[in-house]
């Protein structure tokens, strides 16, 4: 070992190395980019679940008349299985969006403040605050003025709408079977 290094290590005033601001900023921006990509991937996964629900609606619309016509004994099992499938797709869709909200909260609450402290500018990434603060005002005008959280309606609406649509269809079928003269049970 070199004598100058020995002296430096044993000196009472040790030199403390600090990371340069640029390296920290670069690391934070890389983390930000990676998390934004993760958000993009999670939203694509949620869209796949939504597409599965749409395909299931199409399959249901074609399956129910066939079951009514050809295999009436399968009606109850089909009507019991379909809401389960729609609920499963809805919960998977919801889970993906919850993960998006968690990553977004980390970006908003931790990473943004770290970058702002590092660059000493309180308006860094101000567009995200603008978007968050004005989202309700603009979305209420664009989507529906009576819904306090239109984002929730558009995000979680389809799977639960499908479930309720099938439930209404089941009730409709029950009323129809009660009205057919040969199926009257006196209820």
C-alpha positions, 0 to 999 in steps of 0.5 A: 500500500502506498504511504500517502494512502496510509496517511490519508486513511489514518488522518483525523480529517477524513475526506468524505466523498459526495455523489455529484448532483448530476449522477443523483439526478441521472439516477432519479430520472432513470428510475422515473423512466423505468416506473413510467414504463411499468405504468405503461405495461400495467395499463396495457395488461388492464386493457387486455383484461378489458378486451377479454371482458368484451370478448366474453360479452360477445361469446355470451350474446351468442351462447345464451340463445343457443343454450336456450334453444338447444341445451336448456339444462346448461342455462343455470350453470352458464348463468352461474359461471359467467358472473364469476368470470366477469368478476374475476376479469374485473378484479384483475383489471382493478388490481392492475390499476391499483398497482398503477396508483401505487407507482404513481403515488411513489412518483408523486410523493417521493421521487418528485420531491427528491428531484425538486430538492436536488435541482432546488426548483419547486416547479419541477414536474409542475405539469403533473400537479396541474394535471392532478389538480385540474383533472376533475374539472376537465373530466367532469366537463368532458365525461359527465357532470354528475359523477364526482370521480369520472375516472373511476367510472371509466376505469372500473365500469366495464367489468361491473357493467357486464356483471350487472347486464348478465344479472339483468338478463338472468332476471329477464329470463326468469320473468320470461319463463314464468310467463310461458304457459307451460312453465308457470309454477304459481310463484 
